[in-house]
Amino acid sequence: MMKTPTLDSLPLLVILEICDHLDLKDLVSFSQVSSSLFSLSKSSKSYWLSALFREELVPLLPSHLPLVAFSGEELRTATIVALKRERNMMDEYPKLISSNHIAWPYSRSPSCSTTEMPASTVGETPSEAIWMHLTHPNGQWLFMVSKKNVIRVLHLPSGTVAWEEWSNVMPVLLEETMPYICFASRTSKSIHTMHALVLTTYRDTGDAPSQIQEGESLQPFIRIVDVRFNSVNISIQTTEITRYRLPWRPAQLDIAGDHIAFVETASPDSVYGEAPLHLTNWTTGRHIKLPELLPSTQVSTFQSYLVSLGLSKGDPVIQIISFPTEGNDSVTLEPATPKSPSSSRSYELVASIQLPSPNGSNLSPLYASICHNYKGATRNQFRIWVRDQFVESWSACWSVYEIPVDFSRRPLEWFVSRPLSSTASPYQRALDQYSIIHRQVFERPDPTRWIVAVGSGKRFFWWSWDEWELYAEDGPMSRENSPEIVDAVDGTSRKGKLYRRSFLLYSSNLSECSTVAESEYLADDFDLFSYADDRSIDYPERCMETRIVGLTAPDPEHDLYALDCEEASGVVVIIWRNGSIDVLRYI
């Protein structure tokens, strides 16, 4: 009698072929069927790769590396954690797993690395300390640059400062000379070990910032610092790798791998802040010659390519430049053709895609975000969030464009096969040819709400306060005599009526928002205001648990300074104007 074959008896190639057709949630369940499948899920990256490439899950892995760089065990662990996060975030009321409150002034950890602070930093106010900030993707560290040139790194779980340094190369007298911070993992495969901190600086002397004269010509420099995090003893080790002079002043920069992309400071006659785009190899300091590009307002750099938002006669255009697959800075300026395939060693403009702007839209490219989850795959999805002054009375509207690309095919093959009529509008042609999905997301009319798009751009957040509740009159209120309250503002210095309001945090998925159809814009009886009213409530909202209650006077919209949401780690960092910080974890 023939025996019924079991899973364990099937050849490895057959098992992996089955895995190619399962989604990530099913793969986790499949790995628990037998000990051999469990071992395979830990030893073989092929077990996970097809589903990870196919699905939109954002795992907590260093974003500078392709998914193929990780082992099967690393992919398994990251997938299970990410699925747990998504399950919570997709719930009607996402549950707060843990949180902590960090009060100003911040305390230092016993192992804090610090430099001598000059007298100019004495009396630093909270609003000066929180001037610029950047949350680490793992949700454990917060970089801050103050207006008095103090760089701080906070360890968020403990609420203590792990690194504090005064920098004498970042002047603050001139408004346009702002430093920038970026992360770039180099060789490490762990998101907790080694990253690079990038700062643009504008003079390289020992003079104090107070000695800088207005109108003085400041020379931009780039400074690269390796940062090693230690979460055990809450310390940071830093080593400056290099610093070199830039021939132009950057208005924006981004880093990935060996590349740093810059957008120049725009000229005074620029309408949207558009300016030339530059690329350098920071390991050599060499400027890389790029193909002819449109002036840009935004740029995002990834390990294998960069994406910029350019402008052509005021219309936004997405420009995608591929990097050499081998370490070579040679440039091919001629676009690839079927008769002359692109070189693997060239920096090539592989696509220039104009974003459709239907009647009624008024895009503001200066306020835009390029969202993308880098996987190292040939098929990719880009989401472009652009501020859209759709209706003047509605100043809070975003046009969101989802653009699929396939680097294994030439841009001409990205077009659909069906023919278009000669009378088709440019808007319809762009949608059909590149399969662009266009959505408009309206913020609620409450002035305390604004939308924050993060990471891959597939999810966005916004916040508000609930209804007023009179809490106390004619006296100060503090955390000490009201321990269940997390103060959103400094109640200890206020007299008169104090109100208690709960802080409300919401999230929505972009896929739940309806798409824009050309007919909605071109109908004779089309009503812009009715359309905006309908769209403003067109997407489901998930009220996330926060456990934050604020004591405040009747002017709450000025209390929150920044809202950072890290998609991969499921961490939300709320920075208040009084310098205090709330860290919310949903995983």
PyMOL commands that set and color helices and strands:
alter all, ss='L'
color gray80, all
select helices_A, chain A and resi 7-9+12-19+24-30+35-43+46-54+67-69+72-89+119-121+126-129+209-211+411-414+426-434+491-493+510-512+518-522+528-536+556-558
alter helices_A, ss='H'
color red, helices_A
select strands_A, chain A and resi 98-102+107-114+132-135+141-145+150-155+160-166+181-184+194-201+221-230+235-245+250-256+259-264+277-281+286-288+296-301+305-312+315-322+348-354+363-372+379-388+397-406+437-442+452-453+459-465+470-472+498-509+542-544+549-552+560-566+571-576+581-585
alter strands_A, ss='S'
color yellow, strands_A
deselect
rebuild
show_as cartoon
